[in-house]
């Protein structure tokens, strides 16, 4: 791609040949160890540095965070795909009954006798994890990410079609 000068063509080649490999099976394998996540991000950093050189004629001194050209980090994209998968499962668009049985477990908030409003409670019930690997499993992340999204943005509707 060194002979290419069209940034759109370079991005298209990267997204189809490289990023598709980095994101394959990201719903199942989402590394919770920092070293593995950094190794994945290192590939995208190298590409963005290359793209920076094509555009400006020199390599950046630091990682060009302002020069992402609409590209999210791979970790953000993995989390986004997990939230999309859990929303589709909540809406009944999943063909796997085992996943539906694990994901669609809604928490029912308790009312206190002296309060009229329920306690702040997550929407999806997250199973207890005994190990670090179990706490960072794809199923637990598919439940905790929408819960944290709803805690930070309560106006968000997971059951909406759009």
C-alpha positions as CSV (number, residue, x, y, z in Angstrom):
1,X,0.0,0.0,0.0
2,X,3.0,2.3,0.0
3,X,2.3,3.3,-3.6
4,X,-1.3,4.2,-2.7
5,X,-2.1,7.9,-2.2
6,X,-5.8,7.7,-1.8
7,X,-6.6,7.6,2.0
8,X,-10.1,6.1,1.4
9,X,-8.6,3.2,-0.5
10,X,-6.0,2.6,2.1
11,X,-8.6,2.6,4.9
12,X,-10.8,0.2,2.9
13,X,-7.9,-2.3,2.4
14,X,-7.1,-2.1,6.1
15,X,-10.7,-2.6,7.2
16,X,-11.3,-5.5,4.9
17,X,-8.0,-7.4,5.2
18,X,-6.6,-6.5,8.6
19,X,-9.3,-5.3,11.0
20,X,-11.7,-8.0,9.9
21,X,-9.1,-10.5,11.2
22,X,-8.5,-8.6,14.4
23,X,-12.3,-8.6,15.1
24,X,-13.2,-12.1,14.1
25,X,-14.8,-13.9,16.9
26,X,-14.7,-10.8,19.1
27,X,-17.9,-11.8,20.8
28,X,-16.3,-14.9,22.1
29,X,-12.7,-13.8,22.6
30,X,-12.5,-10.3,24.2
31,X,-9.2,-10.2,26.0
32,X,-9.4,-8.9,29.6
33,X,-5.6,-9.0,30.0
34,X,-4.1,-5.7,29.2
35,X,-1.1,-7.3,27.3
36,X,-3.4,-9.0,24.8
37,X,-5.6,-6.0,24.3
38,X,-2.5,-3.8,23.7
39,X,-1.1,-6.3,21.2
40,X,-4.3,-5.9,19.2
41,X,-4.3,-2.2,19.5
42,X,-0.7,-2.1,18.4
43,X,-1.7,-3.2,14.9
44,X,-4.2,-0.4,14.6
45,X,-1.6,2.1,15.9
46,X,0.9,1.1,13.3
47,X,-1.7,1.5,10.6
48,X,-2.8,5.0,11.9
49,X,0.9,6.0,12.0
50,X,1.3,4.8,8.4
51,X,-1.9,6.7,7.4
52,X,-0.6,9.8,9.1
53,X,2.7,9.6,7.1
54,X,0.7,9.3,3.9
55,X,-1.4,12.3,4.7
56,X,1.2,14.7,6.2
57,X,4.5,13.3,4.8
58,X,6.2,12.3,8.1
59,X,5.5,9.9,11.0
60,X,4.0,11.3,14.1
61,X,6.1,11.7,17.2
62,X,3.4,10.3,19.5
63,X,0.3,8.1,18.8
64,X,-2.0,10.3,16.7
65,X,-5.1,10.2,18.9
66,X,-6.6,13.2,17.2
67,X,-6.0,11.5,13.9
68,X,-8.3,8.5,14.2
69,X,-10.3,9.5,11.0
70,X,-13.6,8.2,12.5
71,X,-12.0,4.9,13.6
72,X,-12.8,3.7,17.1
73,X,-10.3,1.7,19.2
74,X,-10.7,-2.0,18.9
75,X,-11.7,-2.4,22.5
76,X,-14.6,0.1,22.1
77,X,-15.7,-1.8,19.0
78,X,-15.6,-5.1,20.8
79,X,-17.7,-3.7,23.6
80,X,-20.1,-2.2,21.1
81,X,-20.6,-5.5,19.4
82,X,-21.3,-7.2,22.8
83,X,-23.9,-4.6,23.6
84,X,-25.5,-5.0,20.2
85,X,-25.6,-8.8,20.7
86,X,-27.2,-8.5,24.1
87,X,-29.8,-6.0,22.8
88,X,-30.7,-8.4,19.9
89,X,-31.0,-11.2,22.4
90,X,-33.3,-9.1,24.6
91,X,-35.4,-8.3,21.6
92,X,-35.8,-12.0,20.7
93,X,-33.6,-11.9,17.6
94,X,-31.3,-14.7,18.7
95,X,-31.5,-18.2,17.3
96,X,-29.6,-19.8,20.2
97,X,-32.0,-20.7,23.1
98,X,-29.0,-21.3,25.5
99,X,-27.8,-17.7,25.0
100,X,-31.4,-16.4,25.4
101,X,-31.8,-18.3,28.6
102,X,-28.5,-16.9,30.0
103,X,-28.9,-13.3,28.9
104,X,-32.6,-12.6,29.4
105,X,-32.7,-12.7,33.2
106,X,-34.1,-9.4,34.3
107,X,-33.6,-8.1,37.8
108,X,-36.7,-7.1,39.7
109,X,-36.1,-4.2,42.0
110,X,-37.2,-4.3,45.6
111,X,-39.2,-1.5,47.2
112,X,-38.3,-0.3,50.6
113,X,-41.1,0.3,53.0
114,X,-40.2,4.0,53.6
115,X,-39.4,4.8,50.0
116,X,-41.8,5.1,47.0
117,X,-39.1,4.7,44.4
118,X,-37.2,1.4,43.9
119,X,-33.5,1.2,44.6
120,X,-31.1,1.8,41.8
121,X,-30.8,-1.7,40.4
122,X,-29.3,-3.1,37.2
123,X,-31.7,-4.2,34.6
124,X,-30.0,-7.5,33.7
125,X,-29.1,-10.0,36.4
126,X,-25.4,-10.8,36.3
127,X,-24.4,-14.2,37.6
128,X,-21.9,-14.5,40.4
129,X,-18.3,-15.2,39.2
130,X,-15.9,-17.3,41.2
131,X,-12.8,-16.6,39.1
132,X,-11.3,-13.7,37.2
133,X,-11.7,-15.6,33.9
134,X,-15.4,-16.2,34.7
135,X,-15.9,-12.5,35.7
136,X,-14.5,-11.5,32.3
137,X,-16.3,-14.1,30.2
138,X,-18.3,-13.0,27.2
139,X,-21.6,-13.7,28.9
140,X,-20.8,-11.7,32.0
141,X,-19.5,-8.8,29.8
142,X,-22.7,-9.0,27.6
143,X,-24.7,-8.4,30.8
144,X,-22.5,-5.8,32.6
145,X,-21.9,-3.6,29.6
146,X,-25.6,-2.8,29.0
147,X,-26.1,-2.4,32.7
148,X,-23.3,0.2,32.9
149,X,-24.7,1.9,29.7
150,X,-28.1,2.2,31.4
151,X,-26.5,3.5,34.6
152,X,-24.6,6.2,32.7
153,X,-27.5,7.1,30.3
154,X,-30.8,6.2,31.9
155,X,-32.7,7.6,28.9
156,X,-31.3,4.8,26.7
157,X,-33.9,2.2,25.6
158,X,-32.5,-1.3,25.0
159,X,-35.8,-2.6,23.7
160,X,-36.3,0.1,21.0
161,X,-35.9,-1.1,17.4
162,X,-33.6,1.8,16.5
